[in-house]
Each structure stands twice: as structure tokens, then as C-alpha cells.
Amino acid sequence: MVCCQSGVETAVKEEVSAAGWKLAFSRRGFVSLKHEGGAGELALPHGVFVRTSAWSLGLIQGNDAASNREALIARLSEAGGEQSWDRLHLWPRDRLTVGKFGFEPGIDEVSRAVAEYLTPVLHSRGIVRQSLCNQVAAPGERVLDVVLIEPSQWAIGWHQVPAPAAASDSAGYVGSMAVPLAWPGGVQPIEPTVPVISRAYYKAAEAICWSGFEMKVGDLAVEVGASPGGACGRLLELGMRVIGIDPADMDAEILGDKRFRHIRARAGDLPRRDFAGASWLLVDSNVRPDQTLTTVEHIVQHRQSSIRGLLLTLKLGGIEHADRIPGWVRRVRGWGARDIRVRQLARGKMELCLAARLDR
């Protein structure tokens, strides 16, 4: 079973079909799949639009939480006998597009209440070892997954969190999914220690963590399309020096940080010396992907470039344009980039994040 952003279910089905997965059941934000291969031969479905995935144990639908809880315990007994899991992750599917009517993915009040009702019983019976629900899982831990399709309809499954250093398959499964599979529902839980200027803060936090980039205190990062400063806030929170490039105004809180420098311009108009010494380049401009890639190409292909990692937001414009992704990846690879990954971030809208490393 797969969770994804509401509205991209068709893209999920298309990208996993190459591995032999076929549709079994679908709702907005949720897709279950079937495969004719043996269980020992399969990896969990993964792809650009797959937020998180698990091995399905079926659906449960009752009249209330009490009947669902008993049905869940019975289902687990049938499926696994004396098996137990390290943690419980419980979350709702995305019922709306991210940002529509203020919707944000992740744990809501209903799922929080169900988790508080369910967890103590599963823990006391030894089904789940940890007594707290929706904690970040560690590599190697087995997680019991409960997705609220509706408050009274639950999809049950499980997964094991892979180790990022483990051998990866040709599609980069371990590297690209290890971190999201540790998060409840593939949505990063984060408690900001600085004022959140915009939702770009959460996108940057997720992208940095998912990419595996070794960003260090004192590193110089450049963000193109920085206004009003959400992503810059996260970079500063991590102790980096930051250059924000944008002709628009920046938030006063960001401007007041001595480690921040605002260049009021468009990146394509700047001399390459303005990027001197930068290790990381983030781009989140409201322009076409080809224009974004052209701007970045001119920066990283310069002989004096010191950029080691890219986090590029590519505006998709519509799910029907997903077939352009391989071309974008090929273009970035042509710059000498490696470890290229593409993901629709949990808190991103109809856009993708491309992460790539450059040898410097």
C-alpha cells in the first residue's frame, strides 16, 4: 500500500507498473497494489510520487473505534501469529491537495485521538514494543502502519526501515526511501526553533534531510528565489551562512541575522563571483523547469564554482507533465552530477525536488 499526495494517484500507478505492480484499490492520496512475484523477490514500491509504502495486511471497517481495534488485533493475529512490531505509525490519507483551503499533510486531530486510543492496548498486549505512537523510527526497526482512509476505515500494513548505508538497488530505493520510511506517513515531524516565515521552511527542512547532504555549521549556502525567507530561516537555524537572491523583499527577521546577505537581483543577471565559496545551492523560483535548469547550469558549470550539492524545486505545472522528469535528470547528469534523486516532497505542491551531488 502506498500513500501519496492527493491527485497524483495515476502517476504512482504508472511509475510502479514497470516493476510489475498492478492496481488493487485506490482513493485520493492512497493506492494499494498487487504483484504476481514471490514476496522474497520484491521490494516495496517506490518512485518520485510515492511518499511512503508498506506491505498491506488489508482493510478494516467497523462501526466505531472499539470494533476496529478488536478487528485489527484479530487481523494481526491471523497475519503474523506471535509477531510484534517496534513502533506504531498512524496517520490519515491526504484528502485534499496540499495547500488547498490551508490543508497540510500529516497527523491531524482525528488520527491523534485514534492513536491515543489504540496504542496503549497494542503495547500492553506486546504487539507494539514502544508505548508512544508516531515517533521517528530507527534503521532496522519494524513499523506497524495504520492509515485512516476514513475515520472508520483503516488500511493496515507494515514495513521495515532500511539503513541508508545498505546496498541500494538500481533505482536508488534505499537511499531515496530510508528517511521518509522512518517518518510517520512519510511526513517529517519537526519543531522549529526559529519563527517560520513561510511554508518554504518545511520544504527546505524535508529536502535537506531526505537528500542526505552533509551540511555543516559555517557552510555557505545560496538560495535563488529566497523571498520572503522561509528556506533561509531553516538554513540559518542549521548554523550556515546564507546568501538569498531575490528581487523581492526579505522578512525583517531574516535580514537581521548577521550571517545572512540579501542580493536584490535575479540569479541569471549576477556575475559568477557572487557565488564564490558556496557549497550548497537551493532554487525555488516560480519559473518553468527549463529556465530553472538553465540558470543553475550557468552557475555550476563555471570553472570557479565550488557548489557540492543542489536542491532544485521544479514546478511541474500539472501531473500530465511528469513524463518530462527523465529529461531533466539527464540534463543535470550532463553537468557531472551524481546521486541524482527526485521526489515530490510531502509539503510541496505540484512541484518536485531534485537533489544532486557535484564532485568538487
Number of C-alpha atoms within 10 A of each C-alpha: 26 27 25 27 27 17 20 21 21 14 19 24 22 14 18 20 15 9 14 13 19 16 17 11 11 16 15 18 22 28 21 21 19 13 14 9 11 7 10 6 6 12 13 17 22 21 22 21 25 29 24 26 25 22 20 18 20 14 17 18 18 15 10 11 16 13 13 18 21 13 16 23 15 12 17 19 14 11 12 10 10 10 11 19 20 19 27 28 25 26 26 25 25 23 17 17 20 19 13 9 8 8 13 18 24 20 19 11 10 13 19 16 10 17 20 12 14 20 22 16 15 20 20 12 11 16 21 23 15 18 16 15 19 22 15 18 21 19 16 14 16 20 25 23 27 26 23 22 22 14 16 14 18 23 23 22 21 20 20 21 21 22 17 16 10 10 12 14 10 7 11 15 18 21 21 23 24 22 26 24 26 27 20 25 28 24 22 25 17 9 7 13 9 11 13 15 20 15 15 22 20 24 21 25 20 22 23 19 14 20 24 13 17 10 18 13 13 13 17 23 24 26 25 23 22 27 25 19 26 23 27 28 31 24 26 20 15 15 16 20 22 25 22 27 22 21 15 15 13 20 15 11 12 23 15 10 13 10 15 21 16 19 17 15 15 15 24 15 8 13 10 16 11 13 22 13 15 19 20 22 22 26 24 21 20 12 13 12 21 13 14 21 18 12 17 20 15 13 23 22 13 11 8 13 18 20 23 17 25 26 23 24 28 26 21 18 14 11 14 11 10 17 11 11 17 10 10 17 17 12 16 21 16 11 12 13 20 15 13 18 20 23 22 24 29 26 23 24 17 18 20 21 26 25 26 22 21 20 10 9
